[in-house]
Amino acid sequence: MMDLLTLTEIRRAASRTGGSAVPARVHVQVESATPKLTREQQPYCELTLADACDRMTLRVWSDHPAYKTCSALSGHEFIELTAEFHTHSQYGLEARKWTVRPLTDQEKNELLQGPADLRAKQQADWEFILQTMQMLGDPRLRALCDAFLNEWGERFRRAAAARKYHHARRGGLVEHTAQMMRVAKEIAPVYPQLNTDLLIAGILFHDSGKLWENQFSEKGFVMDYDELGELVGHISIGLELVNSLWRKLSAENAERWKTYSPPSEDVRLHLLHLIGSHHGQKELGSPVEPKTPEAMALHYIDNLDSKLEMFAAGYATAQPLAPRIFDRVRPLPGNLVKSLEKFRQSSDAKAAAEAELL
C-alpha cells in the first residue's frame, strides 16, 4: 500500500525527485467542486482539496472513470486521493493515475486533528500566549486580553493569519501571534523605551478581526467567507472589538481604573493606534501610519514573521530552478536562495583545535 502523506509532504517529495512521480495516498477535504468547460467546450470538474496545512487543485476530465462521482460532490466531503503526484511549473501539484474513495469516520476524525507535530506546536503556542497575557503589568490590558480570549478563544484557535501568503492554515493565527510575541519579548530589553505591555497587547489584537475574515469551519479545513469580514475588513473589526470590550470593562472597573497611570483613555487610544497602523502604509490597508515606537515595532515584527514564514514554505514547495535556488514565491520580491548554512566544525578539526589548547 502506498504511504499516507500530507499534501505538504507530497510537495516536498515531488520537488526533490526532479520531475519523477511520487506515489502516495493523501486524506483531504473537498473545499469546492466547480463544473467548468475547456476551450473546446468540453466539460470537466475542478476540485479544490485541503488538509490541515495545504491545498491542491484536481482537474477531473469528462472521460475519467470518476468524473460523475466527482461532479456530484457538493463540497466539504472527505476523501482519500491515491495517485502518482508531480509538480507542474504552471499549475503546481498535480495527480496522475488517481483514484478516490470516501474516508471512514475514524479517518475523518484523525484528519481533522491535523498532523501530530502541528497539533503539538499549536498547543504550545496557545499556552505561550496565555502565559504571556498573565505577565502583563497593566491590569487594564491584562483584563482586556483575558476577556477577549475567554470569549473568542476557540474561534481564535481555528483562524488563519492569511488566506494565501503566510500561516494560511487552520490555527495559523495562533502560530503567527505567538511568534510575534516571542520576538517582542526578546527585543524589549534592547529598546527600553518601548511600552512592552502595550506592544504585547497590540500583537494579540492586531489581527483579531481575522477571526471573521479568515475563519475555518468548526469541523473542517474550508476557510469560509464571512459577510462582516468582506464588508468591514479585519482592521476595522479589530478596532470595533477592542472598543466594545473596553467599554464593558471600564464600566465595571470605573473607580479603580481612575487611580491608574497613564490614564485609561490614553491606553485605549494607543492600543487602537497599534491595530489601525499595523500594515504600515495607507496604500496597504492601514487607515493611519505608525506614529509611536510601539506601532512601528509591531509593524516590523508582523512583517518579519510573515516574510520568514513565506521563505520557509517556499523552500518546501517552490519549484527548484538550480541547486539552492527556487522559483519566486509572491509577494516576496524575487527567486528564493537557500540560507547560508550555520558554521559547524568536523569532529577531527574540533579535536585538533582542542589539542592545540592543551
N, C-alpha and C positions, 0 to 999 in steps of 0.2 A: 504494500500500500504506500502511496506517495506520502511524503511528510506533510503534516499540517503546519502551515506557516501563517504569519500575519502578512498583510499587504506590504508593510514596510520591509519585512524580511525578504519578501519576494523581490521587491525593487532592488534591494542591496545585492542579492544574489544575481539578479539579471544584469546589473551594472558591472559585476565582476567577471561575467562569462564572456564578454566581448562579442555579444550577438548570439551566443548559443542559448537554446531554450532552457528554462528552469521548470522541470516537472514538479508540481506541488498541488496541495489542496489548501483552500482558504475558506474560512467561515465569515460571512458578511451579511449585512442588512441591505435590502434593496431600498435605496434612498428615493429613486424615481424610476419610472418606466415610461419612456416617451416614444410614441409612434412617429416615424419620420419617413421621408422619401429621398432616394438617391437622385442624382442629376438626371438619370434615365427614368425617373418617376416610379422606381421600384420600391415597394415598402420595406422598411426594416425597423427594428426596435432598438432604442438606445437605453441601456440600463446604467444607472449610477449606483455603484456599490460602495459601502463604507464599513469599516471596522473601527476599533477604538482609536486608532491613530492616523488612518489614511483612507483614501478613496481612489477608485478607478472607474473607468468607463468601459462597458462591454457592449459592442455592437452586434446585434443578432440579425443576421441576414435572413431574408424570407425563405431561402432554401435550406436553412438549418433545421435539423430534426426537432430542436427545442423552440422553434420560432413561435408556435401557437401558445406553448406554455409560458414563455417569457412575455409575450404580448398581453397575456391575461393578468399579469402581475399588476397590482394596484399601488404598490409602494409599501414600504415598511415590513415586507416579508423577510424571513431569514433563510438563507440558502448556503449550501456548500458548493463552491465552484472548483472543479478539478480540471486542470489544464496544463498545457505547456506555455509558460509565460515568457515574454521577451519585452524589451523596451524599444519603442519606435521613436525616432528623433523628433517627430512632429506630434504624435498622439500619446506619447508616454507609455505606460504599462498596458500591454495587450495580451489576450489569451488566444491560443490556438488549440484545436482538437479538444474542445472543452465539453464538459457535461455539468448539469446542475441537479441538485436534489434538495428538498426541504430539510431544515435542521430539526432534530428531535427537541423536545422541551428541555432536556438536560443540556444539550449542545447550545441551545439558545441562551440558557441561564449562564453557562460558562463564558460564552462570548460577551454577554452584557457586563460581566465583571471586569473585562479587559485583561491584558497580559499581566502576569503576576508582578513583574518588575515595575510596570507603570502604576499598578494599584498601590504598591508599597511606596513608590516615590510620591504620589499624590497624597497619600495618607500622611507621610512625613511632612510634606509641605503644608498641609492643612493644620497639623499640630503645631508647626512652627509659627504659622500666622496667629493661631490662638494664643500661644505663649508670648509672642511679641506684643500683642494687644494688651496683655495683662501687665506688661512692663512700662506702659506709658505713664509718665509722671503727671500729666494734666488730667484730672478726674473727669473733666467735661469731654475731652476727646476719647478717653477710655470708655465712658458711659455710652457715647455715640457709637463707637465701634462695636461694643457689646450688643447694643440694641439692634444694629444692622445684622450682625452675624447670627443673633438669636432668631430674628425674624426671617432672614433670607439665606441662611447658611446652606441649606440643602440645594437651593436654586443656584447659589454661588458655585457649589462643587460640581454642578453639571455644565456650567457655562464655558465657552471657548474664549480665548483672548482675541481672536480674529476669525473671520470666515475663511481666509485663504492663506495669508502670508506667514503668520507665526503662531505657534500654540493653537492651531486651528483644530482642536480635538476636544472631546468631552473631558472636562476637568482642566483644560489648558489654562484657564484664567487663574486657577489656584497655583499652578506651577509658575506662571509669569509673576503673579503678585508676591509669592514667597521669595523668588529670586531677587526681585527688586528690593524687597525689604532687607535681604542679606547684604546687598550692595550698599544700601543706605546706612546700615549699621556699621559697615566697615569704613566708609568714608567720613562718617560723622566726627570721629576724633581728629581727623586731619583738617576738617573745616569746622572749628568750634563755634563759628558764628551761626551755623545752621540750627534752627529750632527742630531738633530731632523728633519730638513728639508730633509736631505739625507735619513734618515730612513723611513719617510712617503712616499717619492717618490719611494723608493725601494719597499715598500709594494704595492703601486699601480701597479708597473711594474713587480713584481716578477713572477706573473702568467699570464702576458699579452699574452704570447704565447698560452694560453688555449682558447683564442678567436677563434683559429683554431683547437686546439687539442680536446677541449670539447665543441663544438658549437652545440646549438639546432637550428632546423629549425625555420624560421620566424613564422610559424603558426603550432606549434605542440610541443610535448614532446619527440620527437625522437631525440636522440643525434647522429647526422650524423658523419661519418668518413671523414676526410679531408686528401688529399694526402700530403699536406705540413706538417700537424701535424704528420702524420705517418712517413714521411721520415726524418724530421728535429727535431721534438720534441719541447715542449713549452719553454724550457730554451734557446735553440738556436734561436728560433723565437723571443723571448723577447729581446735578445741581438741585433739581426738584426733590430728589430723595433725601439729600442731606438737610435741606431746609425743612422738610416735613418732620424728620426725626428730631432735628434740633429744636423746633418749636415745641414738640411734645415734652422733651427732656427739660428744656428751660422753664416751662410752666410748672413742672413737677419739682424743680430744684431752684426756684427763683431766688429765694432768700440766701441760700448757701452760695449760689453762683455769683451773687453780688459782692461777696468777700474775696473773690479770686482775682488775681492779676496775671496776665493782662486782662482787660475787660472781655467779657464773653462775646460781645458783639464783634470785637476785633478778631477773636479766634474764628468765629463763624465766617467772616468776610475773607480772611486769609485762606481758610480751607476751601471755600468756594473758588477762590482765585487759582488754587492748585489744580482743581478739577477742570476749570474753564480754560486754562492755558497749557495743558499738558501736551498738546500736539505741537506746540512751539510756534506755529505761524498761523495767521488767519486763513491763508490760502489752503492750509491743510486741515481746516475744520475747527480750529480754536476761535471762540469769539473774542479772545484777548490774548496778547503775547505775554510770556513770563516777565513779571516785573519785580519779583522778590528772589532772594537766593534759593529759598526752598522750592519755588516754582521752577527755576532754571535747573536745579539739581534733579527734580523729579522728571522733567522733560528729557534730560540726557540719560538718566538711569533707564527710563522707559525705552528710549531709542536704542541704547546699548544692548539691553537684554533681548529686544525683539530682533535686532540685526544679527546678534550672535546665534540666536536660535535658527535664523534663516541659513546661516553658514552651516551649522550642524546638520540641518535637514538636507541642505543642498549636497553636502559631501556624501550623504547616504543614498540620495535618489537622483541627482542630476546626471545627465549623460556625460561619460568621460570623453574628453577631447584629446588628451595626451597624458603621459604619466604625470600624476599630481595636478592635472588641470581639468576642470569640469565646466560644463555649459552654464551660462548665466541663469541665475535664479532671481526673478524680479520680485521686489523692486531694487535689489542690490545692483550696483552700477555697472558691473562687468563680469567676465568669466571668473569662476572661483579657482583659487590656487590653494593647495593644502598648506597648512601652517608648517613652519619650521619645527622639526622635532625638538623636544627638550633635550638638553645636554645629558648624556649618560656616559659612563666610563666602563670599559670592559673590565671583567674581573681580574685579568692579568695585569692591565695597566694600573688598576687600583691597588693591587698588591705591590707592584713595583714602586708606586708613589709612597705607599705606607712604609715600605722598606727603607726608602731614602730618608725618611724622617727619624728612623731609629738610630 
